[in-house]
Amino acid sequence: MLIYLNDQSAKLCKHLQKFQLLPVIPYNIGQLKEKKASISITCNEELKELSLNFLFDYLVFPDNILTACTQWAYEQRNMQTGDIIVQQIYFPPFKIISQKIVAGVRIKEIFKEDRLMGFSYETLQGHIEKGISSFLISKTNGYINFAIHTHSKPNNVILDLLSPLFSSPYQDYCTRKALQQMKELFKKENSIA
């Protein structure tokens, strides 16, 4: 984890090689806090017929919360298991007046099924959190469901102690905003009112 006061968006890709060498932070999923959040819209089309570019381009979070450089975009190809995402996390979520925390995650799994699309990633050594997050879009009974499912906790003792005051409410806020962005980008990419 690197902390800056000025925006590092233009420099994120230079960290890809360094983060590729870092291991996933070891975790026991049973000792992490589980959170699930979702939002739905009515849609009768099959999932495989819809555009989900925003999801696999990792445009999940509004850019006042997080900006990123993905290994697959940098290498001009599709997402693969093991790929790195260099994240710049804004805390608080304001681009100008915030700390910019640069950290990495690694793609663990990619889901491309008839009724489920998405991916999961695990945090790399030095990340502010440890654990796994999944970003999923599914189709059930005339609805498209957008879901974020996390198992995580702060990656150091001080943040763990402050978690009830800062980390958990901030994560909840970011999750709500991400789900709303996923829904809006889905509607825009697929011309759904």
Backbone as JSON Lines, residues from 0, in Angstrom:
{"i":0,"aa":"M","n":[0.85,-1.17,0.0],"ca":[0.0,0.0,0.0],"c":[0.89,1.23,0.0]}
{"i":1,"aa":"L","n":[0.55,2.14,-0.87],"ca":[1.25,3.42,-0.98],"c":[0.22,4.51,-0.73]}
{"i":2,"aa":"I","n":[0.6,5.55,-0.01],"ca":[-0.34,6.64,0.29],"c":[0.2,7.93,-0.29]}
{"i":3,"aa":"Y","n":[-0.68,8.63,-1.01],"ca":[-0.33,9.89,-1.65],"c":[-1.39,10.94,-1.31]}
{"i":4,"aa":"L","n":[-1.0,12.2,-1.46],"ca":[-1.96,13.3,-1.33],"c":[-2.42,13.78,-2.7]}
{"i":5,"aa":"N","n":[-1.61,13.53,-3.73],"ca":[-2.01,13.95,-5.08],"c":[-2.45,12.74,-5.9]}
{"i":6,"aa":"D","n":[-3.26,12.99,-6.88],"ca":[-3.85,11.96,-7.73],"c":[-2.77,11.19,-8.48]}
{"i":7,"aa":"Q","n":[-2.84,9.87,-8.43],"ca":[-1.86,8.99,-9.08],"c":[-2.45,8.25,-10.29]}
{"i":8,"aa":"S","n":[-3.64,8.62,-10.72],"ca":[-4.33,7.89,-11.79],"c":[-3.46,7.66,-13.02]}
{"i":9,"aa":"A","n":[-2.75,8.67,-13.46],"ca":[-1.92,8.56,-14.67],"c":[-0.7,7.67,-14.46]}
{"i":10,"aa":"K","n":[-0.38,7.37,-13.21],"ca":[0.84,6.6,-12.91],"c":[0.54,5.18,-12.4]}
{"i":11,"aa":"L","n":[-0.73,4.79,-12.36],"ca":[-1.07,3.5,-11.76],"c":[-0.45,2.31,-12.48]}
{"i":12,"aa":"C","n":[-0.41,2.35,-13.8],"ca":[0.1,1.21,-14.56],"c":[1.57,0.92,-14.29]}
{"i":13,"aa":"K","n":[2.32,1.93,-13.86],"ca":[3.73,1.69,-13.56],"c":[3.9,0.75,-12.36]}
{"i":14,"aa":"H","n":[2.84,0.57,-11.58],"ca":[2.89,-0.32,-10.41],"c":[2.53,-1.77,-10.74]}
{"i":15,"aa":"L","n":[2.06,-2.04,-11.95],"ca":[1.61,-3.39,-12.3],"c":[2.67,-4.46,-12.04]}
{"i":16,"aa":"Q","n":[3.85,-4.23,-12.52],"ca":[4.9,-5.25,-12.39],"c":[5.23,-5.52,-10.93]}
{"i":17,"aa":"K","n":[5.28,-4.48,-10.12],"ca":[5.58,-4.64,-8.69],"c":[4.49,-5.46,-8.0]}
{"i":18,"aa":"F","n":[3.22,-5.14,-8.3],"ca":[2.12,-5.85,-7.65],"c":[2.01,-7.3,-8.13]}
{"i":19,"aa":"Q","n":[2.47,-7.59,-9.35],"ca":[2.44,-8.96,-9.85],"c":[3.3,-9.88,-8.98]}
{"i":20,"aa":"L","n":[4.32,-9.33,-8.35],"ca":[5.23,-10.12,-7.54],"c":[4.72,-10.37,-6.12]}
{"i":21,"aa":"L","n":[3.7,-9.63,-5.72],"ca":[3.2,-9.74,-4.34],"c":[2.24,-10.92,-4.19]}
{"i":22,"aa":"P","n":[2.3,-11.6,-3.04],"ca":[1.35,-12.69,-2.8],"c":[0.02,-12.15,-2.31]}
{"i":23,"aa":"V","n":[-1.0,-12.98,-2.44],"ca":[-2.31,-12.69,-1.83],"c":[-2.11,-12.71,-0.31]}
{"i":24,"aa":"I","n":[-2.78,-11.8,0.39],"ca":[-2.73,-11.8,1.85],"c":[-3.43,-13.07,2.34]}
{"i":25,"aa":"P","n":[-2.76,-13.89,3.14],"ca":[-3.42,-15.1,3.65],"c":[-4.65,-14.73,4.48]}
{"i":26,"aa":"Y","n":[-5.72,-15.49,4.32],"ca":[-6.92,-15.24,5.09],"c":[-7.65,-16.55,5.34]}
{"i":27,"aa":"N","n":[-8.4,-16.55,6.41],"ca":[-9.31,-17.65,6.73],"c":[-10.7,-17.08,6.55]}
{"i":28,"aa":"I","n":[-11.41,-17.53,5.54],"ca":[-12.7,-16.93,5.19],"c":[-13.68,-16.95,6.37]}
{"i":29,"aa":"G","n":[-13.56,-17.92,7.24],"ca":[-14.43,-18.0,8.41],"c":[-14.17,-16.92,9.44]}
{"i":30,"aa":"Q","n":[-13.02,-16.27,9.35],"ca":[-12.68,-15.21,10.31],"c":[-12.91,-13.8,9.74]}
{"i":31,"aa":"L","n":[-13.44,-13.75,8.53],"ca":[-13.68,-12.46,7.89],"c":[-15.16,-12.1,7.96]}
{"i":32,"aa":"K","n":[-15.43,-10.82,7.92],"ca":[-16.81,-10.34,7.93],"c":[-17.4,-10.5,6.54]}
{"i":33,"aa":"E","n":[-18.54,-11.17,6.47],"ca":[-19.22,-11.38,5.2],"c":[-20.28,-10.32,5.0]}
{"i":34,"aa":"K","n":[-20.31,-9.76,3.8],"ca":[-21.33,-8.79,3.44],"c":[-21.84,-9.11,2.05]}
{"i":35,"aa":"K","n":[-23.15,-9.0,1.89],"ca":[-23.78,-9.18,0.58],"c":[-24.7,-8.0,0.35]}
{"i":36,"aa":"A","n":[-24.64,-7.47,-0.85],"ca":[-25.55,-6.38,-1.22],"c":[-25.92,-6.59,-2.68]}
{"i":37,"aa":"S","n":[-27.15,-6.2,-3.02],"ca":[-27.59,-6.38,-4.4],"c":[-28.65,-5.35,-4.77]}
{"i":38,"aa":"I","n":[-28.84,-5.22,-6.07],"ca":[-29.85,-4.34,-6.63],"c":[-30.33,-5.01,-7.92]}
{"i":39,"aa":"S","n":[-31.59,-4.83,-8.28],"ca":[-32.15,-5.52,-9.45],"c":[-32.89,-4.55,-10.36]}
{"i":40,"aa":"I","n":[-33.02,-4.97,-11.63],"ca":[-33.87,-4.27,-12.58],"c":[-34.62,-5.31,-13.41]}
{"i":41,"aa":"T","n":[-35.76,-4.91,-13.92],"ca":[-36.54,-5.79,-14.78],"c":[-35.87,-5.87,-16.14]}
{"i":42,"aa":"C","n":[-35.71,-7.09,-16.63],"ca":[-35.12,-7.29,-17.95],"c":[-35.45,-8.7,-18.41]}
{"i":43,"aa":"N","n":[-36.03,-8.83,-19.59],"ca":[-36.43,-10.14,-20.1],"c":[-35.41,-10.79,-21.02]}
{"i":44,"aa":"E","n":[-34.38,-10.05,-21.41],"ca":[-33.36,-10.61,-22.3],"c":[-32.45,-11.58,-21.54]}
{"i":45,"aa":"E","n":[-31.89,-12.52,-22.29],"ca":[-30.95,-13.47,-21.7],"c":[-29.63,-12.76,-21.41]}
{"i":46,"aa":"L","n":[-28.99,-13.16,-20.35],"ca":[-27.76,-12.53,-19.91],"c":[-26.68,-12.57,-20.99]}
{"i":47,"aa":"K","n":[-26.54,-13.68,-21.67],"ca":[-25.49,-13.82,-22.69],"c":[-25.73,-12.92,-23.9]}
{"i":48,"aa":"E","n":[-26.93,-12.37,-24.05],"ca":[-27.25,-11.47,-25.16],"c":[-26.98,-10.01,-24.8]}
{"i":49,"aa":"L","n":[-26.63,-9.73,-23.57],"ca":[-26.47,-8.37,-23.09],"c":[-25.0,-7.97,-23.02]}
{"i":50,"aa":"S","n":[-24.74,-6.69,-23.11],"ca":[-23.38,-6.18,-23.0],"c":[-23.03,-5.98,-21.52]}
{"i":51,"aa":"L","n":[-21.92,-6.57,-21.12],"ca":[-21.42,-6.42,-19.75],"c":[-19.99,-5.89,-19.77]}
{"i":52,"aa":"N","n":[-19.67,-5.12,-20.8],"ca":[-18.3,-4.59,-20.93],"c":[-17.87,-3.81,-19.7]}
{"i":53,"aa":"F","n":[-18.74,-2.99,-19.16],"ca":[-18.39,-2.18,-17.99],"c":[-17.9,-3.05,-16.84]}
{"i":54,"aa":"L","n":[-18.5,-4.23,-16.67],"ca":[-18.12,-5.12,-15.57],"c":[-16.73,-5.68,-15.81]}
{"i":55,"aa":"F","n":[-16.5,-6.23,-17.0],"ca":[-15.21,-6.84,-17.29],"c":[-14.12,-5.83,-17.64]}
{"i":56,"aa":"D","n":[-14.51,-4.54,-17.73],"ca":[-13.53,-3.46,-17.83],"c":[-13.24,-2.87,-16.45]}
{"i":57,"aa":"Y","n":[-13.85,-3.42,-15.42],"ca":[-13.72,-2.98,-14.02],"c":[-14.08,-1.51,-13.85]}
{"i":58,"aa":"L","n":[-15.23,-1.15,-14.41],"ca":[-15.78,0.19,-14.21],"c":[-16.88,0.1,-13.16]}
{"i":59,"aa":"V","n":[-16.61,-0.63,-12.12],"ca":[-17.6,-0.92,-11.09],"c":[-17.82,0.27,-10.16]}
{"i":60,"aa":"F","n":[-16.74,0.91,-9.75],"ca":[-16.85,1.98,-8.76],"c":[-16.84,3.35,-9.42]}
{"i":61,"aa":"P","n":[-17.63,4.29,-8.89],"ca":[-17.53,5.67,-9.37],"c":[-16.1,6.17,-9.18]}
{"i":62,"aa":"D","n":[-15.64,7.06,-10.06],"ca":[-14.23,7.47,-10.03],"c":[-13.87,8.41,-8.89]}
{"i":63,"aa":"N","n":[-14.82,8.81,-8.05],"ca":[-14.46,9.55,-6.84],"c":[-14.18,8.58,-5.68]}
{"i":64,"aa":"I","n":[-14.46,7.3,-5.88],"ca":[-14.2,6.27,-4.87],"c":[-12.93,5.5,-5.22]}
{"i":65,"aa":"L","n":[-12.78,5.15,-6.5],"ca":[-11.67,4.3,-6.9],"c":[-11.39,4.48,-8.39]}
{"i":66,"aa":"T","n":[-10.11,4.61,-8.72],"ca":[-9.67,4.53,-10.11],"c":[-8.7,3.35,-10.18]}
{"i":67,"aa":"A","n":[-8.51,2.82,-11.37],"ca":[-7.7,1.61,-11.46],"c":[-6.98,1.48,-12.78]}
{"i":68,"aa":"C","n":[-5.95,0.66,-12.77],"ca":[-5.27,0.2,-13.98],"c":[-5.34,-1.32,-13.93]}
{"i":69,"aa":"T","n":[-5.93,-1.92,-14.96],"ca":[-6.04,-3.37,-15.0],"c":[-4.98,-3.94,-15.94]}
{"i":70,"aa":"Q","n":[-4.44,-5.08,-15.55],"ca":[-3.41,-5.73,-16.36],"c":[-3.92,-6.06,-17.76]}
{"i":71,"aa":"W","n":[-5.17,-6.52,-17.84],"ca":[-5.69,-6.92,-19.15],"c":[-5.89,-5.73,-20.09]}
{"i":72,"aa":"A","n":[-6.29,-4.59,-19.56],"ca":[-6.41,-3.4,-20.42],"c":[-5.03,-2.93,-20.85]}
{"i":73,"aa":"Y","n":[-4.09,-2.95,-19.93],"ca":[-2.72,-2.54,-20.22],"c":[-2.11,-3.42,-21.3]}
{"i":74,"aa":"E","n":[-2.42,-4.72,-21.26],"ca":[-1.9,-5.67,-22.24],"c":[-2.84,-5.86,-23.44]}
{"i":75,"aa":"Q","n":[-3.93,-5.09,-23.47],"ca":[-4.9,-5.06,-24.57],"c":[-5.46,-6.45,-24.88]}
{"i":76,"aa":"R","n":[-6.08,-7.05,-23.87],"ca":[-6.7,-8.37,-24.01],"c":[-7.85,-8.47,-23.02]}
{"i":77,"aa":"N","n":[-8.48,-9.62,-22.93],"ca":[-9.57,-9.85,-21.97],"c":[-9.02,-10.25,-20.6]}
{"i":78,"aa":"M","n":[-9.84,-10.06,-19.59],"ca":[-9.51,-10.44,-18.23],"c":[-9.2,-11.94,-18.15]}
{"i":79,"aa":"Q","n":[-8.18,-12.28,-17.36],"ca":[-7.82,-13.67,-17.1],"c":[-7.6,-13.88,-15.62]}
{"i":80,"aa":"T","n":[-7.8,-15.1,-15.16],"ca":[-7.48,-15.46,-13.78],"c":[-6.01,-15.14,-13.54]}
{"i":81,"aa":"G","n":[-5.71,-14.55,-12.4],"ca":[-4.34,-14.18,-12.05],"c":[-3.97,-12.76,-12.41]}
{"i":82,"aa":"D","n":[-4.81,-12.07,-13.18],"ca":[-4.52,-10.68,-13.55],"c":[-4.53,-9.78,-12.32]}
{"i":83,"aa":"I","n":[-3.79,-8.7,-12.44],"ca":[-3.66,-7.71,-11.36],"c":[-4.49,-6.47,-11.68]}
{"i":84,"aa":"I","n":[-5.08,-5.91,-10.64],"ca":[-5.71,-4.59,-10.72],"c":[-4.97,-3.7,-9.72]}
{"i":85,"aa":"V","n":[-4.42,-2.6,-10.21],"ca":[-3.83,-1.61,-9.32],"c":[-4.94,-0.6,-9.04]}
{"i":86,"aa":"Q","n":[-5.27,-0.45,-7.78],"ca":[-6.37,0.42,-7.37],"c":[-5.83,1.7,-6.72]}
{"i":87,"aa":"Q","n":[-6.49,2.8,-6.99],"ca":[-6.28,4.03,-6.22],"c":[-7.59,4.3,-5.5]}
{"i":88,"aa":"I","n":[-7.55,4.15,-4.19],"ca":[-8.74,4.29,-3.36],"c":[-8.71,5.69,-2.75]}
{"i":89,"aa":"Y","n":[-9.81,6.41,-2.91],"ca":[-9.9,7.76,-2.34],"c":[-10.55,7.67,-0.96]}
{"i":90,"aa":"F","n":[-9.83,8.15,0.06],"ca":[-10.4,8.15,1.41],"c":[-10.18,9.5,2.05]}
{"i":91,"aa":"P","n":[-11.27,10.24,2.33],"ca":[-12.67,9.98,2.01],"c":[-12.91,10.08,0.51]}
{"i":92,"aa":"P","n":[-14.14,9.75,0.06],"ca":[-14.4,9.63,-1.38],"c":[-14.54,10.98,-2.11]}
{"i":93,"aa":"F","n":[-13.47,11.74,-2.08],"ca":[-13.41,13.02,-2.79],"c":[-12.08,13.06,-3.51]}
{"i":94,"aa":"K","n":[-12.1,13.29,-4.81],"ca":[-10.88,13.21,-5.6],"c":[-9.81,14.2,-5.15]}
{"i":95,"aa":"I","n":[-10.2,15.4,-4.78],"ca":[-9.21,16.42,-4.47],"c":[-8.78,16.36,-3.01]}
{"i":96,"aa":"I","n":[-9.73,16.37,-2.1],"ca":[-9.41,16.42,-0.67],"c":[-9.52,15.01,-0.1]}
{"i":97,"aa":"S","n":[-8.47,14.21,-0.31],"ca":[-8.47,12.84,0.18],"c":[-7.06,12.28,0.19]}
{"i":98,"aa":"Q","n":[-6.91,11.18,0.91],"ca":[-5.7,10.38,0.78],"c":[-5.92,9.45,-0.4]}
{"i":99,"aa":"K","n":[-4.91,9.24,-1.18],"ca":[-4.98,8.32,-2.3],"c":[-4.19,7.09,-1.92]}
{"i":100,"aa":"I","n":[-4.88,5.98,-1.71],"ca":[-4.26,4.74,-1.28],"c":[-4.11,3.84,-2.51]}
{"i":101,"aa":"V","n":[-2.89,3.51,-2.87],"ca":[-2.62,2.66,-4.03],"c":[-2.29,1.26,-3.52]}
{"i":102,"aa":"A","n":[-3.08,0.29,-3.99],"ca":[-2.93,-1.1,-3.56],"c":[-3.31,-2.02,-4.71]}
{"i":103,"aa":"G","n":[-3.07,-3.31,-4.52],"ca":[-3.34,-4.25,-5.6],"c":[-4.23,-5.41,-5.19]}
{"i":104,"aa":"V","n":[-4.93,-5.96,-6.2],"ca":[-5.75,-7.16,-6.03],"c":[-5.46,-8.08,-7.22]}
{"i":105,"aa":"R","n":[-5.74,-9.36,-7.03],"ca":[-5.52,-10.36,-8.09],"c":[-6.82,-11.09,-8.4]}
{"i":106,"aa":"I","n":[-7.14,-11.21,-9.69],"ca":[-8.34,-11.93,-10.11],"c":[-8.21,-13.39,-9.7]}
{"i":107,"aa":"K","n":[-9.18,-13.87,-8.93],"ca":[-9.18,-15.27,-8.48],"c":[-10.01,-16.15,-9.41]}
{"i":108,"aa":"E","n":[-11.18,-15.65,-9.79],"ca":[-12.1,-16.48,-10.57],"c":[-12.92,-15.59,-11.5]}
{"i":109,"aa":"I","n":[-13.25,-16.13,-12.66],"ca":[-14.1,-15.44,-13.62],"c":[-15.3,-16.33,-13.89]}
{"i":110,"aa":"F","n":[-16.49,-15.73,-13.82],"ca":[-17.74,-16.47,-14.02],"c":[-18.35,-16.05,-15.35]}
{"i":111,"aa":"K","n":[-18.54,-16.99,-16.24],"ca":[-19.2,-16.72,-17.52],"c":[-20.12,-17.9,-17.81]}
{"i":112,"aa":"E","n":[-21.28,-17.84,-17.19],"ca":[-22.27,-18.9,-17.34],"c":[-23.53,-18.29,-17.95]}
{"i":113,"aa":"D","n":[-24.49,-19.12,-18.32],"ca":[-25.73,-18.63,-18.92],"c":[-26.47,-17.65,-18.01]}
{"i":114,"aa":"R","n":[-26.47,-17.92,-16.71],"ca":[-27.26,-17.1,-15.79],"c":[-26.42,-16.35,-14.75]}
{"i":115,"aa":"L","n":[-25.09,-16.4,-14.9],"ca":[-24.2,-15.73,-13.95],"c":[-22.93,-15.27,-14.65]}
{"i":116,"aa":"M","n":[-22.6,-13.99,-14.5],"ca":[-21.38,-13.42,-15.06],"c":[-20.71,-12.59,-13.97]}
{"i":117,"aa":"G","n":[-19.39,-12.56,-14.0],"ca":[-18.67,-11.72,-13.05],"c":[-17.29,-12.25,-12.74]}
{"i":118,"aa":"F","n":[-16.75,-11.78,-11.63],"ca":[-15.41,-12.18,-11.24],"c":[-15.22,-11.95,-9.74]}
{"i":119,"aa":"S","n":[-14.17,-12.55,-9.21],"ca":[-13.79,-12.3,-7.83],"c":[-12.3,-11.95,-7.81]}
{"i":120,"aa":"Y","n":[-11.92,-11.19,-6.78],"ca":[-10.5,-10.92,-6.6],"c":[-10.13,-10.97,-5.13]}
{"i":121,"aa":"E","n":[-8.84,-11.24,-4.9],"ca":[-8.29,-11.29,-3.56],"c":[-7.29,-10.15,-3.4]}
{"i":122,"aa":"T","n":[-7.16,-9.65,-2.18],"ca":[-6.25,-8.54,-1.94],"c":[-4.81,-9.03,-1.83]}
{"i":123,"aa":"L","n":[-3.9,-8.19,-2.3],"ca":[-2.48,-8.5,-2.27],"c":[-1.8,-7.88,-1.05]}
{"i":124,"aa":"Q","n":[-0.68,-8.46,-0.71],"ca":[0.11,-7.98,0.43],"c":[0.22,-6.46,0.39]}
{"i":125,"aa":"G","n":[-0.06,-5.83,1.55],"ca":[0.01,-4.39,1.65],"c":[-1.32,-3.68,1.44]}
{"i":126,"aa":"H","n":[-2.34,-4.41,1.0],"ca":[-3.66,-3.79,0.8],"c":[-4.24,-3.37,2.15]}
{"i":127,"aa":"I","n":[-5.1,-2.39,2.13],"ca":[-5.73,-1.88,3.35],"c":[-6.68,-2.93,3.98]}
{"i":128,"aa":"E","n":[-7.21,-3.83,3.14],"ca":[-8.08,-4.91,3.61],"c":[-7.48,-6.24,3.22]}
{"i":129,"aa":"K","n":[-7.95,-7.29,3.88],"ca":[-7.61,-8.64,3.41],"c":[-8.91,-9.38,3.18]}
{"i":130,"aa":"G","n":[-8.89,-10.21,2.14],"ca":[-10.07,-11.0,1.85],"c":[-10.35,-11.12,0.37]}
{"i":131,"aa":"I","n":[-11.61,-11.39,0.07],"ca":[-12.04,-11.66,-1.29],"c":[-13.35,-10.91,-1.56]}
{"i":132,"aa":"S","n":[-13.48,-10.39,-2.76],"ca":[-14.69,-9.69,-3.19],"c":[-15.14,-10.26,-4.52]}
{"i":133,"aa":"S","n":[-16.46,-10.4,-4.68],"ca":[-17.04,-10.88,-5.93],"c":[-18.01,-9.84,-6.46]}
{"i":134,"aa":"F","n":[-17.97,-9.65,-7.78],"ca":[-18.83,-8.7,-8.48],"c":[-19.61,-9.53,-9.5]}
{"i":135,"aa":"L","n":[-20.9,-9.65,-9.28],"ca":[-21.7,-10.62,-10.03],"c":[-22.94,-10.0,-10.65]}
{"i":136,"aa":"I","n":[-23.28,-10.5,-11.82],"ca":[-24.55,-10.15,-12.47],"c":[-25.23,-11.47,-12.81]}
{"i":137,"aa":"S","n":[-26.47,-11.6,-12.37],"ca":[-27.2,-12.85,-12.63],"c":[-28.58,-12.54,-13.19]}
{"i":138,"aa":"K","n":[-29.18,-13.55,-13.78],"ca":[-30.51,-13.42,-14.39],"c":[-31.44,-14.42,-13.72]}
{"i":139,"aa":"T","n":[-32.53,-13.93,-13.15],"ca":[-33.54,-14.81,-12.55],"c":[-34.93,-14.22,-12.75]}
{"i":140,"aa":"N","n":[-35.84,-15.01,-13.24],"ca":[-37.27,-14.67,-13.31],"c":[-37.56,-13.26,-13.82]}
{"i":141,"aa":"G","n":[-36.98,-12.88,-14.94],"ca":[-37.26,-11.57,-15.53],"c":[-36.51,-10.41,-14.9]}
{"i":142,"aa":"Y","n":[-35.53,-10.7,-14.07],"ca":[-34.73,-9.65,-13.42],"c":[-33.25,-9.86,-13.67]}
{"i":143,"aa":"I","n":[-32.53,-8.76,-13.79],"ca":[-31.08,-8.77,-13.77],"c":[-30.69,-8.32,-12.37]}
{"i":144,"aa":"N","n":[-29.88,-9.11,-11.72],"ca":[-29.44,-8.82,-10.36],"c":[-27.96,-8.47,-10.35]}
{"i":145,"aa":"F","n":[-27.62,-7.35,-9.74],"ca":[-26.24,-6.92,-9.58],"c":[-25.89,-7.16,-8.12]}
{"i":146,"aa":"A","n":[-24.79,-7.86,-7.85],"ca":[-24.45,-8.2,-6.47],"c":[-22.97,-8.0,-6.21]}
{"i":147,"aa":"I","n":[-22.68,-7.58,-4.99],"ca":[-21.31,-7.53,-4.5],"c":[-21.3,-8.35,-3.21]}
{"i":148,"aa":"H","n":[-20.4,-9.31,-3.17],"ca":[-20.3,-10.24,-2.04],"c":[-18.85,-10.2,-1.55]}
{"i":149,"aa":"T","n":[-18.66,-9.81,-0.31],"ca":[-17.31,-9.7,0.23],"c":[-17.14,-10.52,1.5]}
{"i":150,"aa":"H","n":[-15.94,-10.98,1.68],"ca":[-15.45,-11.54,2.94],"c":[-14.17,-10.76,3.2]}
{"i":151,"aa":"S","n":[-14.19,-9.86,4.18],"ca":[-13.02,-9.02,4.38],"c":[-12.93,-8.49,5.8]}
{"i":152,"aa":"K","n":[-11.77,-7.95,6.09],"ca":[-11.55,-7.21,7.33],"c":[-10.33,-6.33,7.13]}
{"i":153,"aa":"P","n":[-10.19,-5.28,7.92],"ca":[-9.01,-4.43,7.79],"c":[-7.73,-5.26,7.96]}
{"i":154,"aa":"N","n":[-6.69,-4.83,7.28],"ca":[-5.45,-5.6,7.26],"c":[-4.42,-5.16,8.3]}
{"i":155,"aa":"N","n":[-4.83,-4.35,9.27],"ca":[-3.92,-4.08,10.38],"c":[-4.73,-3.79,11.64]}
{"i":156,"aa":"V","n":[-4.07,-3.89,12.76],"ca":[-4.73,-3.81,14.07],"c":[-5.41,-2.47,14.28]}
{"i":157,"aa":"I","n":[-4.75,-1.38,13.92],"ca":[-5.33,-0.05,14.14],"c":[-6.62,0.11,13.34]}
{"i":158,"aa":"L","n":[-6.57,-0.26,12.05],"ca":[-7.78,-0.16,11.23],"c":[-8.87,-1.1,11.73]}
{"i":159,"aa":"D","n":[-8.48,-2.26,12.24],"ca":[-9.45,-3.21,12.79],"c":[-10.17,-2.6,13.99]}
{"i":160,"aa":"L","n":[-9.43,-1.91,14.85],"ca":[-10.05,-1.27,16.01],"c":[-10.97,-0.13,15.61]}
{"i":161,"aa":"L","n":[-10.61,0.59,14.55],"ca":[-11.42,1.72,14.09],"c":[-12.53,1.31,13.12]}
{"i":162,"aa":"S","n":[-12.56,0.03,12.77],"ca":[-13.51,-0.47,11.77],"c":[-14.96,-0.09,12.03]}
{"i":163,"aa":"P","n":[-15.46,-0.21,13.25],"ca":[-16.87,0.16,13.47],"c":[-17.16,1.63,13.15]}
{"i":164,"aa":"L","n":[-16.17,2.49,13.29],"ca":[-16.38,3.91,13.04],"c":[-16.16,4.3,11.59]}
{"i":165,"aa":"F","n":[-15.15,3.71,10.95],"ca":[-14.77,4.17,9.62],"c":[-14.89,3.11,8.53]}
{"i":166,"aa":"S","n":[-14.23,2.0,8.71],"ca":[-14.1,1.0,7.64],"c":[-15.45,0.44,7.2]}
{"i":167,"aa":"S","n":[-16.23,-0.03,8.13],"ca":[-17.51,-0.66,7.77],"c":[-18.48,0.34,7.13]}
{"i":168,"aa":"P","n":[-18.72,1.52,7.7],"ca":[-19.61,2.48,7.04],"c":[-19.08,2.92,5.67]}
{"i":169,"aa":"Y","n":[-17.76,3.08,5.55],"ca":[-17.17,3.48,4.28],"c":[-17.36,2.37,3.24]}
{"i":170,"aa":"Q","n":[-17.12,1.14,3.63],"ca":[-17.31,0.01,2.71],"c":[-18.77,-0.09,2.28]}
{"i":171,"aa":"D","n":[-19.7,0.1,3.2],"ca":[-21.12,0.07,2.86],"c":[-21.48,1.17,1.86]}
{"i":172,"aa":"Y","n":[-20.95,2.36,2.09],"ca":[-21.18,3.48,1.18],"c":[-20.64,3.15,-0.22]}
{"i":173,"aa":"C","n":[-19.42,2.65,-0.28],"ca":[-18.8,2.31,-1.57],"c":[-19.58,1.22,-2.29]}
{"i":174,"aa":"T","n":[-20.07,0.25,-1.54],"ca":[-20.85,-0.84,-2.13],"c":[-22.14,-0.31,-2.74]}
{"i":175,"aa":"R","n":[-22.86,0.54,-2.0],"ca":[-24.1,1.12,-2.53],"c":[-23.85,1.9,-3.81]}
{"i":176,"aa":"K","n":[-22.8,2.7,-3.8],"ca":[-22.48,3.52,-4.98],"c":[-22.05,2.63,-6.15]}
{"i":177,"aa":"A","n":[-21.3,1.57,-5.87],"ca":[-20.87,0.66,-6.94],"c":[-22.07,-0.05,-7.56]}
{"i":178,"aa":"L","n":[-22.98,-0.53,-6.75],"ca":[-24.17,-1.2,-7.28],"c":[-25.0,-0.25,-8.14]}
{"i":179,"aa":"Q","n":[-25.14,0.98,-7.7],"ca":[-25.88,1.97,-8.48],"c":[-25.18,2.24,-9.81]}
{"i":180,"aa":"Q","n":[-23.84,2.35,-9.77],"ca":[-23.1,2.57,-11.01],"c":[-23.24,1.38,-11.94]}
{"i":181,"aa":"M","n":[-23.14,0.16,-11.42],"ca":[-23.29,-1.03,-12.25],"c":[-24.65,-1.03,-12.95]}
{"i":182,"aa":"K","n":[-25.67,-0.7,-12.19],"ca":[-27.03,-0.66,-12.75],"c":[-27.13,0.39,-13.86]}
{"i":183,"aa":"E","n":[-26.61,1.58,-13.61],"ca":[-26.7,2.66,-14.6],"c":[-25.88,2.34,-15.85]}
{"i":184,"aa":"L","n":[-24.68,1.81,-15.68],"ca":[-23.87,1.47,-16.85],"c":[-24.48,0.32,-17.65]}
{"i":185,"aa":"F","n":[-25.06,-0.64,-16.95],"ca":[-25.76,-1.74,-17.63],"c":[-26.89,-1.19,-18.49]}
{"i":186,"aa":"K","n":[-27.7,-0.3,-17.91],"ca":[-28.83,0.27,-18.64],"c":[-28.33,1.08,-19.85]}
{"i":187,"aa":"K","n":[-27.25,1.83,-19.67],"ca":[-26.7,2.63,-20.76],"c":[-26.15,1.75,-21.87]}
{"i":188,"aa":"E","n":[-25.35,0.72,-21.52],"ca":[-24.76,-0.16,-22.53],"c":[-25.81,-0.96,-23.29]}
{"i":189,"aa":"N","n":[-26.94,-1.22,-22.65],"ca":[-27.95,-2.07,-23.26],"c":[-29.2,-1.3,-23.66]}
{"i":190,"aa":"S","n":[-29.12,0.03,-23.64],"ca":[-30.24,0.9,-24.03],"c":[-31.54,0.52,-23.35]}
{"i":191,"aa":"I","n":[-31.47,0.39,-22.02],"ca":[-32.65,0.07,-21.22],"c":[-33.05,1.31,-20.44]}
{"i":192,"aa":"A","n":[-34.29,1.69,-20.52],"ca":[-34.78,2.9,-19.83],"c":[-34.92,2.67,-18.35]}
